[in-house]
Amino acid sequence: MNVLMIGVDKTSIGGMLTVVENYLNNEDFCRKTNLKYIATVIRANKFVKIFTFLKVLPKIIYVIKKGKIDIVHVHMGERGSVFREGLVVWIAKRMGVKTVIHMHGATIEDWYEKRNRIIQKIIAKIFTLPDRMIVLGKKWSVFMEQVMGDANKDKIIVLHNAVNVEKTNCYNAEAHNVLFYGMLIPRKGIEDLLQAFQLILDQIPENVKLTIYGDDKEFDIAGKIAEYHLEGRAVYCGWLPKEERLRCFSETMLNVLPSYNEGLPMTILESMGYGIPNISTNIASIPEAVIDGINGNLIPPGDVDRLAYVMKRLILDVDLRISYSQEAYLKAKEEFSLPYHFKKLLNIYGELAS
């Protein structure tokens, strides 16, 4: 079996890169698929992205032809990614190769709904091109069925994101950091978190800190921390390098991600794999990982008062956090571990290649 995977460049930041690295760093998976990887997207403005894509397109065609590729697996987001990667799928199909679209776009539904009818028809046509459409959860499966139509619903497969789960539950119940780990953009709910943390400052121990990791291109997190008078209690630490994550998780009592739009966030799965309880929102595929009142808490997006309440409750109730931790770790181990993910993806490849 020969698989060509298309995705983001290693300079990119976010969940899609983490997913891609899971594939590229697994020797067994790479061996079984004879995996080749070509990045079509770099971290840049849209004009540079288009130029980069056009530059690598001949290479993709060459590799498909000379590498005797059986399957082209394309990682797709929203907006321009739909059309760029859609073209790759169309070319691969014309060359007689089986194709897979792996949809990661957190705002794909909103983006689709805001397009005019002509563009929506083009998008639907792109989505029906591949032999398989991988989505991150049941909610996205329903959306894709609506767009692709009943005739193509058998192409849709739910494949949850997956992470490396620690061999044992490593949760540190004595940790005192509340963690935000993600892009510092409005849809991640970072400002809601700052507001909620400010509301409970005088009700929680002074050693509890809000530690913020993420790429700050436009949000001005330092200014927001000052605006909400959180100096000394909220700390921005930049992007979290992979080699620093275990240290960070060992100091974390809660992971909080109050997003408005998501797929299935890697930050939630990674922290669950360490045993860390999560507070997040009841959107997208998050409820398939975080079960409210069992292994974490879910709130409606934008509900700052509710976020403040559940944060305060979990910060002060160590027994509840330990209970959530045990359930979170088991959930990650049983349903979101890399071995399970690889097995299911290899089965998908096997069906297409046979």
N, C-alpha and C positions, 0 to 999 in steps of 0.2 A: 504494500500500500504506500502511495506517495501523496502527501498532503502539502499543499501550499496555503499558508495562513497569511492573511492581509490585515494590518492593524496600524496602531500608532507607533511613533518613534519613541525611543527610550528617554528622550528629553521631555516627553509629555508628563503631565501630572493628573492623577485621578484613578478611579476604579478600573477603567478599561485597561490601563497599563498594568495594574496589579494582576488582573486576570490573564493578560498576555504573558507576563513574566512567570506565572504559575505553569504555563505550558512550556515555555522555553527553558525553564530551569529544571524540568523533570526529565531525567535521562531516559527512563523507561518509556514514557509517552513519546519522546522524540524518536527513540529507536523504533518503536512499533509503527509509527506513522512516517518515518523517514522525513521528518518535518523540515520544511523550508519556510522562511519568514521574510516578508518584504513589508517595510513600513511605507505607507502612502501619505501619512499625516505627520507634520512636525508642529511644534508649539510656536505659532507665528500668526500674522494677520492673514485674512482670507486670500489675498493676492499671492502671498508666498506659498500658502497651502495649495492653491490651484497650480502654481508653477511646479512645485515639488511633485504633485500628483502626475502632471503631464510628463515630467522628466522620468518617473519610474514606470510609467505605463508600458513602454517598450520592453523593459526588463521583465515585467509580469508576463507579457505575451511570450517572451523568449523562454522563461523558466517553465511555463505551462507546456510549451512545445517540446523543448529539449529535455526537460526533467521527467517526462512521461507522467505528468501529474494526474492522479485519479480524482482528487477532491480539492476544490478551492473553498476555504473557510474564511469568510469575510466578517470582520468585526465592524459593526455599523453604529453610528450615533444618530443625532437628528440633524436638521438643516442641511448644509452642504454635503455632509457625510453620506446622506441618502443617495444623492446623485453621483458622487464620486465612486463610492463602493458599488452602487447599482450598475455603473458602467463596467466595472470589473466583472461582476456577475454575468452581465449580458455577453461580454467577450468570452468568458469561460464557457458559457452555454453554447455559443456559436462554435467553439473549438471542441465540443463534444465531451466536456468535463462536468462531473457532478458538482453541485454548488450548495453551500450552506451560508445563510446570513445569520449572524449572531447579534441580536439587537440589544444595545446597551443604553439607548437614549432615554434619559430620565424625563425629558420634557417632550418626548415624541408625540404623545397624544395631543397635548395643547398646541404644539407646533402644527400638527396635521390639521386640527380643527380650524386653525386661523388661515389656512391656505384657501385660495379660490377653488371652484369646482374642477377647473381644468387641471390645476396642479395636483389636486387630490387624486384625480384619475391617473396621473402619471406616477404618483407615489404608490398607489395601489398596484399598478402594473409592475413596478420595481419589486414590490413585496411578494408578488406571485411568481417572480422569475425563478427563485432558487428551488432546489429539490427539498430542502428543509429550512424552516424558519425557527431558530432557537430564540426563545424569550425567557426572561429571568423569573417569571412567576405566573400564577394563575390569572391575576388581574390583567397582565399584558397579553395573555393568551386570548382572553375575551375581546380585547381591543383589536388584536390582529385578525380574529375571525370576522369581526365587523368590517374591517378594511378589505381583507382578502376574499371574503365570500365563502359560502358553504362548499363550493367546489374545490377550494384549496385548504380547508381546515385541517385535513389530515397531514399537511406539511408542517403544521405548527407543533413544536415540542417544548415543553417546559424543562429547562435545565438551570437549576439555581446556581448562583455563584458559589464558590467554595474556597476554603482557606486551609492553611496548615494548622491543625488543632494540636495543642500541646498534649503530651502523653498523659499528664495528670492535670487536674484543676489547679492552676497556679495563683488563683485569686488571693490578694492580700487584703484581708478584711480591715486591717489597721491603716491602710493607705488613706491619704487625705486630699487627693486631687480629684476634681471633677473635670473630665476630659471632653473637649471638642476637637475632633480630628477630621478635617475635610476642607474643601474649597471655601474661602471666605467670600461668598456670594449670597445675594438675598434669598434665593430659593432654599438654601441650607438652614435658614432660620437663625443665623448667628446673632442677629440683633435681638430677637425674641429671647435668646438665652441670656444675653447681657442684661436685659430688662428684668428677667425672672430672677437672676442671681442677685441683682441689686435689691429686689424686694425681700430677700431672705437673709441679707447680710448680718443683721443684728439678731438673727434667730438660730444661727449655726455657729459651731466653734470657729475661733479666729484662725486656726491653722488650716482650715479647709480653703483650698485655692481653686480657681478656675484656670486650667491650663489649656491654651488654645494653640493648636497646630494646624497650619494650612497655608496655602498660597494667597498672599494679599496683594493683588494687582490693583484693585480699585476701591476696596472697602474702607481703608484707613483704620485698621483695628486699633492702633495706638490712640488715635483721636477719639474713637468710640469708647475705649476704656476710660479715657479722661472725662468724656461727656457724661458717663454714668457713674463717675466718682468711684471707680473700681481699682484705682492705683494701689498696688500692694496685695490685692486680692485676686486680680485677674492678670495672667501673664501670657504674652504672646511669644511663642518660641520658634516661629518660622515653620517651614515644611518639616515633617517628621521622616527622617531617613529610615530606610528599612532596617538598618543595623541598630537603630536606637529604639525600635518599637517595643522590644521585650523590657527594656529598662523603663520606658514610659508606662507600659501596662502594669509593671510591678508597683508603681506609685499611684495607680488609678483606682478610686473607689466606685466611680460611675462613668459611663460613657453616655454623652447626651448629644443627640442629633435631631433637632426639631424641624425637619425639612418640610417644604411645601411640595416638592417634586423629587422623585427618586425612581431608580430601578429596584435593585436590591443592594444596598450600600455595603461595600467591602469593609468599611470601618466598623459596622455593626457586627459582621461575621467574624472579623479578626479579633475583636474584643471579646466576643462570646467564646471563641476558641481558647481564650486565656482564662475564661470564667468570670468576666466582668459583666455585671448587670447593665442593661441599656434602658434609657428613656428616649423614645422617639415618637413619631406621629403615625396615625392609623391610615397611611396612604400606600399606594402602589403595592409592592410585594413585602413590605416591612412586616405586616402582621403574620406572614408565613414563617418568620424567624423569631420575632419578639411577640410572645403571647402575654397579653396584658394580665397582670396579677399572678402570673406563673413564673416567668423568667425575666420580667422587666415590666415597664409601664408604657402605655401608648396614650397620646393625647391628640385632640384635634389640632391641625396646624394653625398657628396664630393665637392659640389660647395661652397667653402669658401667665395668667393667674393659675391655671391648672398646672402648667409647667413648674411654676414656683412651688406649688403645693407638693407635687410628687417628688421634686428634688429635695425639698426640706425633709419630707417623710423618710426617704431612703438614706439621706445623709445621717439622720439621727437614729435610725433603726438598724443596727448592725445585724441583728438576727434575720431580719427580712432580706437584707442584702446578701447574706450568706445563703439563704434559701433560694433566692433568685439566681445566685451564682451557680449553685449546683445544677439547677434546671437549665440554665443558659449553656453551661459546658456540655451537658448531655445532649442538648438539642444540636449544638454545633457538631459534636462528634458523630451523632447518628445520621444527620441529614445534610450537613454542609462541609464534610471533610473532602479533601482532594482525592483520595483513592476512590470514593463513591462517584465523584464527578468524572474522573478520568474513565472509569468503567462504563458509565452511561454514554459518554461522548464517543468512546471507541466502538460501542455497539451501534451508534448512529452511523459512524463511518463505515462499519462493517456491512450494514444494510445497504448503504449506497454503493459500496464497491463490489458487492456480490452480483 
